[in-house]
């Protein structure tokens, strides 16, 4: 979660999350057993979908997307050997950035 590394002591966490989601183009969702159980993370996903953000789910092998992301295409990763799967993820993000007009 971006809010964890972009600390602003004293500021409400929800305000910061809303601001960050409103200012981004892509939301990378690292779908794991922990995320699946997180109420806050699932609210962030729902808000991102409502904003029309491009969602790139990166899903642990053997898991299925649920909620707002159910039926969305995703990139699967092996939690025990993630390197090759990260390469696929990076290429997908580069392709989207190029479509948006960014030099990559």
C-alpha positions in Angstrom: 0.0 0.0 0.0 1.5 3.3 -1.1 0.2 5.0 2.0 2.8 3.1 4.1 5.8 4.5 2.4 4.4 8.0 1.9 4.1 9.0 5.5 2.3 12.1 6.6 2.0 12.0 10.4 -1.2 13.5 11.7 -3.0 13.3 8.4 -6.0 10.9 8.2 -5.0 7.8 6.3 -8.2 7.7 4.3 -7.7 11.2 3.0 -4.2 10.3 1.8 -5.4 7.1 0.1 -8.2 8.9 -1.7 -5.7 11.6 -2.9 -3.2 9.0 -4.2 -5.9 7.0 -6.0 -7.3 10.1 -7.6 -3.8 11.1 -8.9 -2.7 7.8 -10.4 -3.3 6.1 -13.7 -2.7 2.5 -12.8 -3.5 0.5 -9.7 -1.3 -2.6 -9.2 -3.2 -5.1 -7.1 -1.0 -7.7 -5.5 -3.7 -10.3 -4.9 -2.7 -12.7 -2.0 -4.5 -14.4 0.9 -3.8 -11.4 3.1 -5.2 -8.9 0.6 -8.3 -11.1 0.1 -9.1 -10.7 3.8 -8.3 -7.0 4.0 -11.5 -4.8 4.2 -9.5 -1.6 3.6 -7.7 -3.0 0.5 -10.9 -4.2 -1.0 -12.5 -0.7 -0.4 -9.4 0.8 -2.2 -10.0 -1.5 -5.1 -13.7 -0.6 -5.3 -12.9 3.1 -5.2 -10.3 2.7 -7.9 -12.8 0.9 -10.1 -15.3 3.7 -9.5 -12.6 6.2 -10.6 -12.1 4.2 -13.8 -8.5 3.4 -13.0 -6.6 0.7 -15.0 -6.4 -2.2 -12.7 -3.5 -4.7 -13.1 -4.1 -7.7 -10.8 -1.0 -9.7 -10.0 -2.5 -12.9 -8.6 -0.9 -15.6 -6.5 -1.1 -19.0 -8.3 -4.1 -21.0 -7.2 -6.2 -17.9 -6.2 -9.2 -16.4 -7.9 -10.1 -12.7 -8.0 -13.2 -11.7 -6.2 -15.5 -8.7 -5.7 -14.9 -5.8 -8.1 -12.1 -7.6 -9.9 -13.9 -10.9 -10.5 -13.7 -11.6 -14.3 -10.7 -9.2 -14.8 -7.7 -10.5 -16.8 -4.7 -10.8 -14.6 -1.1 -11.8 -14.4 -0.4 -14.9 -12.3 2.7 -15.2 -10.1 4.3 -18.0 -8.2 5.0 -16.8 -4.7 8.0 -19.1 -4.4 9.6 -18.1 -7.8 8.3 -14.6 -8.6 11.2 -13.3 -10.7 9.9 -14.4 -14.2 6.4 -13.3 -13.4 7.6 -9.8 -12.3 9.2 -9.5 -15.8 5.8 -10.0 -17.4 4.2 -7.5 -15.0 6.9 -4.9 -15.8 6.3 -5.3 -19.6 2.6 -4.9 -19.1 3.1 -1.7 -17.2 5.6 -0.4 -19.8 3.1 -1.1 -22.6 0.3 0.8 -20.8 2.7 3.7 -20.0 3.6 3.8 -23.7 -0.1 3.9 -24.7 -0.5 6.8 -22.3 2.2 8.7 -24.1 5.0 8.3 -21.5 8.5 7.5 -22.7 9.7 4.2 -21.1 
